[in-house]
Amino acid sequence: MGYYTQYRLGINTPKGYEKTSLKIIDDLRDSNANADYSLMPDGSFNNESKWYDHEGDLKEFSLKYPEVIFTLIGKKEESEDFWITYFKDGKMQHCPGILTYEPYDEKKLS
């Protein structure tokens, strides 16, 4: 079994970079069936999927564009399970989402 996840990919290229974000996303979608299924051509959400190898796939893919920062956002079926993972030059930083609530404030009672 497993969980379905909604993925969204952002691309941050240095100024004057030879390829546009859309061309880089197109390259990823052409080379990876899970990315093609999960992402629209602009990197936005397409289909919920079980892209279990997204970390390894994007670490490897980021080696092809070592100056680019890839930002993959994921939201799983469970509403409390959301995260952002950054990829650059074969490395990654995973950042789980944190749900917080405002503290009680009697002045806000209506």
C-alpha positions in Angstrom: 0.0 0.0 0.0 1.2 3.6 0.4 0.0 7.1 0.3 -0.9 9.3 -2.6 0.9 12.6 -2.7 0.3 15.9 -4.6 3.7 17.2 -5.9 4.6 20.7 -7.1 8.1 21.6 -8.4 9.7 25.0 -8.5 12.9 25.9 -10.3 15.3 28.7 -9.2 17.9 29.4 -11.9 20.8 31.9 -11.6 20.5 35.1 -13.6 21.4 34.6 -17.2 21.1 30.8 -17.0 21.1 29.1 -20.4 17.9 27.1 -19.9 14.5 28.3 -18.7 12.6 26.7 -15.8 10.1 25.3 -18.3 12.8 23.6 -20.4 14.3 22.0 -17.3 10.9 20.7 -16.1 10.3 19.4 -19.6 13.6 17.6 -19.5 12.7 16.0 -16.1 9.3 15.0 -17.3 10.8 13.5 -20.5 13.3 11.5 -18.5 11.1 10.3 -15.6 7.7 8.7 -16.0 6.7 9.5 -12.4 7.5 13.2 -12.8 5.6 13.2 -16.1 2.5 11.8 -14.4 2.8 13.9 -11.3 3.6 17.3 -12.7 2.2 19.6 -15.3 4.6 21.2 -17.8 5.0 24.3 -15.6 5.7 22.1 -12.5 2.3 22.5 -10.9 0.3 19.6 -9.5 -1.1 17.2 -12.2 -2.1 13.8 -10.6 -1.8 12.4 -7.1 0.8 9.7 -7.3 3.0 7.3 -5.3 6.4 8.7 -6.6 8.4 6.8 -3.9 11.8 7.5 -5.5 11.3 11.3 -5.9 14.3 12.0 -3.6 16.7 9.8 -5.4 15.3 10.8 -8.8 15.7 14.5 -8.1 19.1 14.2 -6.4 20.3 12.5 -9.6 18.6 14.9 -11.9 19.9 17.9 -10.1 23.5 16.8 -11.0 22.6 17.6 -14.6 21.9 21.3 -13.5 24.3 21.8 -10.6 23.6 25.6 -10.3 19.8 25.2 -10.2 17.8 24.9 -6.9 14.9 22.6 -7.2 12.0 23.0 -4.7 9.6 20.0 -4.5 6.5 20.5 -2.4 4.5 17.5 -1.3 1.1 17.2 0.4 0.0 13.6 1.2 -3.5 12.4 1.7 -3.2 13.0 5.4 -3.7 16.8 6.0 -0.9 17.0 8.5 1.7 15.4 6.2 3.2 18.1 4.0 6.8 19.1 3.3 9.3 20.9 1.1 12.5 19.3 -0.1 15.3 21.4 -1.8 17.7 19.8 -4.2 20.9 21.2 -5.6 23.9 19.5 -7.3 23.0 16.0 -6.0 22.2 17.0 -2.5 19.0 17.6 -0.7 17.4 19.3 2.4 14.1 17.9 3.6 11.8 20.2 5.6 8.7 18.7 7.1 5.8 21.1 7.5 4.8 22.3 11.0 1.2 23.0 11.8 0.7 25.7 14.4 -2.3 27.4 16.0 -2.6 30.9 17.4 -2.6 31.1 21.2 -5.9 31.8 23.0 -6.7 35.5 23.1 -9.8 36.6 25.0 -9.9 39.9 23.0 -10.7 37.9 19.9 -13.8 36.3 21.4 -17.0 37.4 19.5 
